Amino acid sequence: FLLEQLDPHSVYIPARDLKNVSEPLEGNFEGIGVQFNILNDTVLVINTVSGGPSEKIGVLAGDKIVRINDSVFVGKMVTNDAVISKLKGEEGTKVKIGVVRSGFKDLLYFDITRGKIPLYSIDVAYMINSNIGYVKISTFSRTTAEEFKLAVGKLKAKGMQKMILDLRSNGGGYLDAAISIADEFLKDKE
C-alpha cells in the first residue's frame, strides 16, 4: 500500500510470488510448453510453443487435458495455479497427460519430458514496403535487446531505412532492457 501512494507503477511483490512475476521477463521457463485456458472446468490447450516438448511429442491446439500423472484432472480443482503447479517443473523431469481430442473415441496419452521453453519479447518483425520495417515489442525482458538487434539486422539486410517501433500493449518490464532499446535510437550524449 505504501508504494502505491508513492508511485502508481511500484508495487510490493512478496518473496513467494517473485519467481512467477519475474519468470516471463527472464526469457524462458521450464515446463511442457503449452498455452492453455480453462473451459468448463477442463484444461484446453490453446497453443503449443514452437519447438517445445509438447509440440515435439504431438500435443495439439484443441486438446483437452483431463488426466495428469494417472489422476483425473477435471472439475473444481482445475485452476490456473493448479494447472501450472502440475505441468511446470524442472527440465528433464517427466509428466504424463491424458487428452480428449476431437475425432478420437479414446483418450490419448503423452509422456512429456519437461524442457526449457523460450519466451520472446518481439512478437513480429517484417518489412511493410521496400524501405520501411515494422517491429513490435510486447515486453522488455532480459533478452529484448538481443532479439531487437537480430530483428533489425535482418530487416536492414532486406533494405530497411525507416522503422515503425510498435510498443502498444507493452506492459513494461526491465528498465535496463528499455534503456538498451532507447540507446539504439539516441546518439551519444543525448
N, C-alpha and C positions, 0 to 999 in steps of 0.2 A: 504493500500500500504506500509506503513512504517513497519508493522510487517513482511510482506513478504520479505522485504530486510534484516531483522534481522535473520529470521528463516523460511525456506520454509514450516514448519509444523504448523506455527502460523498464524491465520487469525483473523480479527476483525469480530465479529458477532453482527449486530445491535440488539438492545433490542427487536424489533418487531419480529425478527426471532429466538430468543433464545429458546423459547419453542419447536418449530419444530425441531431444531437442537438437543436439549437435550433429547427430548422425547424417541427416540429409545434407549438411554443409561440408562433410568430410570427403565426399566424392565416391564413397562406396559403403556397403554394409554387407553383412554375412547372412545368407538365408537361401530360400529356394527360387527367388526371382519371379514373383508374380505380383500384379496389381489386382486388388480384389474389392468387391463391395459385398455388403451383407444384404441379401434379398430374401425376405420372408424367413428369417432365422436360418439361412443357409449361406455358405461362403460361395460367391460367384466369382470365378476368375474373369477379370475384365481384359487383362493383357498379360503376356509373359515378356520378361526382359530379354531382348535380343541377345543370344549367346549365353543366357543364364541356364542354370541346371534344369529348371522346369521345361524350358523350350527344347533343350537338347534331348530330353527324355520323352517328349511327346505330349506334354500337357498343353491344352488349347484354350484360347479365349472361349467363354461359354460353358466350360466345365464347371460343375458344382461339386465342391469338396464336401463330402458327407461323412468321411471316416478319416481319422488321423491316428496313426500308430495302432490300428486294430480296434479303436474305440469309436463309437458313433459320435459324430460332432455336428449335431443339428439341434435347434431349439433355443431356449432362453440363454443357454451357456455361451452361445455364439455372439461374442462382442469383438470389436476391433482389437482390444488388448489381449483377449484370449486367443484370437487367431494369430496375432503377432508372436505371442509367447510360445505357441506350439510350432509355428513354421520357421521362425528365425532361430538361428543358433550358430555355433562355431563352424567355421569352414572345415569340411571333412567329415562332419557328423551326418547321420542319416535320419530321414523321416519317411514314413510310408503314408501315402494318402490313397483314399478310395474316392473316385469321382463318378458322378452321373453325367453321361454325355448323350446329347440328343442323337437318336438313331441307334443307340445300343441298349439292349434289354438288361444286360448285367452290368454291375459296377466294374469300372476299370481301375486297376491298382498300379501305382507307381512308387518305386523305391528311389527316393531322390537324395543324392549326396549334396548337402549344402555347400555353397561356394561364395566367393566374393562377388557381389553384384555392383557393377559400376553405376554411378548416378551422374548424369550430365547436366550442366547448368546452361548450356547453349542448346536451345530447342531446335533451331533451324539456322542455316546459313546458305544463301544462294544468290545468284545474280538475277536482278529484276529486269535489267536490259544489258546492253553490251558494256556499259561502264558503271552502273550503279549496283552495289551489293547490298544485301539485307542480312542482318544478324539479330537474332532475338535471344536475350539473356534472361532466363527465368529466375535465377538466384545468384548471389555472389558467394560461391563455395570455395573450398580450398583449391579446386582445380580450374576455376574460371579463367584465370589469366592464361594458363597453358592452352586451354580449349579455344580461347579467343584468338591467340596468336596463330594457332594452327588453322582456324577457320579463315582468318584474314589472309594468311599466306596462300591458301587455296583460291580464295576469291581474287587476290591480286594476280595470280597466275592466269586467271580467266579474263583479266582486263579491267578489274575494278579500279576506278579512280575516285569515286564517291561512295559513301556508305550511309545507309539508314540503320541506326542502332536502336532497336526496339526494347525498351525497358518496361513496357506496360505489364502490369500484373507481377512485376518483380517484387517479391516480399522482403528484399534486403539480404542480409547475411553477414559475412565477414567484412569488416571495414577495410582491411588491407587488400582484399580482392577487389573491392570497388575502387580503391585508390590506384591499384595496378591498371585497371581498365582506363581510368581517367588519365593516367600518365601516358597512355598510348596516343592521346589526342592533344595533350598540352606540351608546349615547347619547354625547354629547361628554364627555370626561374620564373615561371608564370604562376 
